[in-house]
Amino acid sequence: MDSDVLIEWYRETARDLPWRRPGVSAWQILMSEIMLQQTPVVRVEPIWREWVARWPVPSAMAAAPQGEVLRAWGKLGYPRRALRLHECAQVLAREHGDEVPADVDVLLGLPGIGAYTARAVACFAYGQRVPVVDTNVRRVVARAVHGRAEAGNPATRDLGETEALLPAHIARAATFSAALMELGATICTARNPACDNCPLPSCAWISAGRPASDVVRRVQKFEGTDRQARGRLLDVLRDSTGPVERVRLDLAWTRDPGQRDRALDSLLLDGLIEQTSDGLFALAGEGSR
Ligand code: SF4
């Protein structure tokens, strides 16, 4: 893959995202990476700005109650991410001098930090030459290098394959990683790649005549799912100033009582909500107020 061309394209056309600007700290980049994992940029940006102002360093978030963090997470979805980030902030404040470590292995030992996030922070916050592999990168590599329409399931070889593409020069490698992700997010998209606008001079998938995908795509609906039910129940608790009675939750999801019970159980199990000694329900950490 022609790294020079891709880096040049990135420098000229990359989206001006606030977490990419100079002066943004590793902690603030880490917050953006956690939020962006399962939520689009447009929904992340306003919440990220609020969080940076509210919790500019890990110790600021660590001092906040869990419920406050869950409330501030709003409707970004998959709220366990917020709880894990809160845990991570506590570890950073307590054991790492209120700083985000630069070492991938140390990062991997932090709560809620997986293979992608650890390398994204090492690369984007500290400029390290490490492969940063998300869904977008896997798709670009599958197409441009291997001539496949889609990447298929994640595999351990993904890291090695992406690392092999990185330029030797450290600073260029970090920009190349950002460029690869940007290409997958904006041009080489899953459903309609804009190949006419692609900066890459050659692409194995195009050369192979655009072979069809052999991956069976599962359409993920949201309406009526347990995830939607969980979200509705959490909304009730987020919008209330204290613990609520069970009936308030029952009214928030009336279409299927069995599903509602399941959603409630899973929220309790995940530690996102808790039950008070007198049987009321509250956001995590707010049951004893
Ligand atoms: S030519 Fe099309 S498929 Fe190939 S990398 Fe570019 S956008 Fe993706």
Boltz pocket constraint, residues with backbone or C-beta under 6 A from the ligand:
constraints:
  - pocket:
      binder: B
      contacts: [[A, 140], [A, 143], [A, 144], [A, 187], [A, 188], [A, 189], [A, 193], [A, 194], [A, 195], [A, 196], [A, 198], [A, 199], [A, 200], [A, 202], [A, 203], [A, 204], [A, 205], [A, 206]]
      max_distance: 6.0
